[in-house]
Amino acid sequence: MNQLENRVSANRAFSNIQLIIGIFLIISSLYKIADNSYIRSSIMNIMFVLGLLTMIFSVKRKKICNMSLKYTGLLGESGKYNITDLALVVGITEDKVREEIQKLINKGYLQNGYLESSTNSLVLPERKYSAADRTDLQKSTIICNSCGGENEIPKGKVVECEYCGSRIKD
């Protein structure tokens, strides 16, 4: 994860620089030096548009960084993650989760990752650990907040309560 954290940190810094440059270009395009004859309106318009575009790209870059942190904070070390579980935890639809994860894969934040449609999962081959380290093989007993029923569930998973059907997670 250290490599990913470094990448996110660098992209956030670059995003801040982009934002500052964008603001500078916009302000520069609006600023009029004593005599307007030195600055043509076309140059001012170009500076304004470049400033605006730079700011838009800065916001998009920050959004991708935040999205990356959101998902990597949820991913354990098993190498395979159920999209339904991720959607329940994040609080958005499965389609939106797939879309965001695909964007992170395309941008290189989830290196060598891919979406497996047959199992509705995100697969990260580089995160395969020994069976003793895998949290998805370990179980814990959880008390359901809705009905008080005792459920044995895999660690880090979101499941339905055996008794009332409410969503519970470890």
PECOR-V642906 format. One record per residue. N is the residue number from 0. RES is the residue in one letter. OMEGA is omega in radians with two decimals (none if undefined). Layout:
<<N	RES	OMEGA> <N	RES	OMEGA>>
This chain:
<<0	M	-3.09> <1	N	3.13> <2	Q	3.12> <3	L	3.12> <4	E	3.09> <5	N	3.14> <6	R	3.13> <7	V	3.13> <8	S	3.12> <9	A	3.13> <10	N	3.08> <11	R	3.11> <12	A	3.12> <13	F	3.12> <14	S	3.11> <15	N	3.10> <16	I	3.08> <17	Q	-3.12> <18	L	3.13> <19	I	3.11> <20	I	3.12> <21	G	3.12> <22	I	3.12> <23	F	-3.13> <24	L	3.14> <25	I	3.14> <26	I	3.13> <27	S	-3.12> <28	S	-3.12> <29	L	-3.09> <30	Y	-3.14> <31	K	3.06> <32	I	-3.00> <33	A	-3.12> <34	D	-3.08> <35	N	-3.10> <36	S	-3.13> <37	Y	-3.08> <38	I	3.11> <39	R	-3.09> <40	S	3.13> <41	S	3.11> <42	I	3.11> <43	M	3.12> <44	N	3.11> <45	I	3.12> <46	M	3.13> <47	F	-3.13> <48	V	3.10> <49	L	3.10> <50	G	3.13> <51	L	3.12> <52	L	3.12> <53	T	3.12> <54	M	3.12> <55	I	3.13> <56	F	3.09> <57	S	3.14> <58	V	3.11> <59	K	3.14> <60	R	3.11> <61	K	3.14> <62	K	3.11> <63	I	3.12> <64	C	3.13> <65	N	3.11> <66	M	3.13> <67	S	3.14> <68	L	-3.14> <69	K	-3.08> <70	Y	-3.11> <71	T	3.05> <72	G	-3.13> <73	L	-3.04> <74	L	3.08> <75	G	-3.08> <76	E	-3.06> <77	S	-3.12> <78	G	3.14> <79	K	-3.02> <80	Y	-3.12> <81	N	-3.12> <82	I	3.13> <83	T	3.11> <84	D	3.13> <85	L	-3.13> <86	A	3.13> <87	L	-3.12> <88	V	-3.09> <89	V	3.10> <90	G	3.08> <91	I	-3.10> <92	T	3.11> <93	E	3.13> <94	D	3.13> <95	K	3.10> <96	V	3.11> <97	R	-3.14> <98	E	-3.12> <99	E	-3.14> <100	I	3.11> <101	Q	3.10> <102	K	3.12> <103	L	3.09> <104	I	-3.12> <105	N	-3.13> <106	K	3.08> <107	G	3.13> <108	Y	3.08> <109	L	-3.02> <110	Q	-3.14> <111	N	3.10> <112	G	3.07> <113	Y	3.10> <114	L	3.14> <115	E	-3.04> <116	S	-3.11> <117	S	3.12> <118	T	-3.12> <119	N	-3.03> <120	S	2.93> <121	L	-3.14> <122	V	3.06> <123	L	-3.03> <124	P	-3.08> <125	E	-3.09> <126	R	3.13> <127	K	-3.11> <128	Y	3.12> <129	S	-3.10> <130	A	-3.13> <131	A	-3.12> <132	D	-3.02> <133	R	-3.13> <134	T	-3.11> <135	D	3.09> <136	L	-3.14> <137	Q	-3.13> <138	K	3.06> <139	S	3.13> <140	T	-3.10> <141	I	3.07> <142	I	3.14> <143	C	3.12> <144	N	-3.09> <145	S	-3.03> <146	C	-3.13> <147	G	3.14> <148	G	-3.14> <149	E	-3.10> <150	N	3.04> <151	E	-3.06> <152	I	3.06> <153	P	3.14> <154	K	3.08> <155	G	-3.11> <156	K	3.02> <157	V	-3.12> <158	V	3.06> <159	E	3.08> <160	C	3.14> <161	E	-2.99> <162	Y	-3.05> <163	C	3.11> <164	G	3.10> <165	S	3.09> <166	R	3.07> <167	I	3.09> <168	K	3.13> <169	D	none>>
